[in-house]
Amino acid sequence: MNFHVLTLFPEMIEQGLHTSITGRSLEKGTITLHTVNIRNYTVNKHKKVDDYPYGGGAGMLMQAQPVYDAYRAVVEKISERKGENSKVPRVIYLTPQGRVFNQSMARELAGEEDLIFLCGHYEGIDERVLEEIVTDNISIGDYVLTGGELPALVLMDAISRMVPGVLGNQESGDTESHSNYLLEYPQYSRPEIWHDKKVPEILLSGDHAKVEEWRLERSLEKTQKLRPDLYQKWVSENEEYFIRKKNREERKKRNERKKEKKLVF
């Protein structure tokens, strides 16, 4: 996975991604990062990249020319590496007007070889260049930030976790919250007793099948309580789970009744 970030603050992106799991992945080459300072592509002798919006209004607007030229420089670099007939990479504009980012989007975007992130600033970017180059408008929530750098870091972190080889245990990426609509089950580590609270016995049993069943049940409970919208999505796609569960419970009750009858005789 190759990340390319068009920004006025490349150091913010570099510092943010060169830590923890993403930092180690950059060192290994599992992912790569190419930051591009949009200011380097302005034709203004004072290095200005913004101007007042036509029609008036508060704040300044990033101009089309430096954004477009920075984008073209990245596309040309990718073409040199992959060939002139290579697929034009997707360009993600971080904006509160976009689709709200989620885990399924992270998984989908992780399938791309190159992704370009466009980070706006000030009051936004000239609409004409957005129409020209942007393929995906993505938001991280219904609130406004100073610029697109923090959302870009959020997306790159989440996408990286879906890239094979980034996580030490790929299964952890598949079982985390939201990976299948469900929130993650409770987890426990040593000591076995802390503040008079014990680790659930089932996790100490060594019975992997029962542990997995317990984890799924706790995930369902937590999701139903905290995110009923996600719970309903999971239920609609996994009706057979509840049928199997009902059958198991009925068999268990029948077996218990049989045992009770034997004890009576």
Order of alpha helices (4+ residues) and beta strands (2+ residues): beta-alpha-alpha-beta-beta-beta-alpha-beta-alpha-beta-alpha-beta-alpha-alpha-beta-beta-alpha-alpha-alpha
